[in-house]
């Protein structure tokens, strides 16, 4: 009886291992483009934050000068 369980476990394990396929070149390219898109979005967000902070500092300095 234990032998059947071992055979079934080995069959299930081998089926799961062999069912995995390597990504194609187009799938790898798509993943890289998605990653690049996220990086660009993050960089744009950071640049927007920096511009907002710079504008706030400029406004504060202008208000100090006007006093």
N, C-alpha and C positions, 0 to 999 in steps of 0.2 A: 504494500500500500504506500509506503514512504517513497518507493521508487517512482510511482506515478506522480506524486507531488513534485519530486525533483525534476522529472521530465517536463511536467507542465510549467514549472517555474522557469526552467531553461528555455522552453519554447517561447514563453511570454517575454522573457528578457531579450532573447535574440530577435524577436519580432520588433520590439521597441527600439533596439539598437539599429537594426537594419532599415527601419522605416524612416529614420532621420536622413534627410538629403542635404547636400551642400547647397548653399545659396548660389544662384546663377549670377553672372556678371551684372545683369540688369537689376537684380534684387540688391546686390551690394552697392551699385551706383545709386539706387533709390534711397537706401539707408544713409549713404554719405550725403546726399542732397538734403535729406530731412535734417540730418545733424547740422549741416552747414546753414540751413534756413533757421534753425533754432539759435545757432551762434550769432547770426546776423541780427535776429530779433533781439537777443540779449544785448548785443553791442549798441543797437539803436536805442534801446531802453536806457542803457547806461549813459549814452551821449545826451539823451533828452533830460535825464536827471542832472547831469553836469551843467547843461545849458540853463536849466531852471535855477540851479544853485548860483550860477554865475550872475544871472539876471537879478536874483534876490540880493546878492552882495552889492551889485552895482546900484541898485535902488537904495539900499541902506546907506551907501557912501554918498550918493547924491542928496539924500535927505540930511545927512550930517553936514554936508557942505552948505546946504540951503539954510541952515540954522544960524 
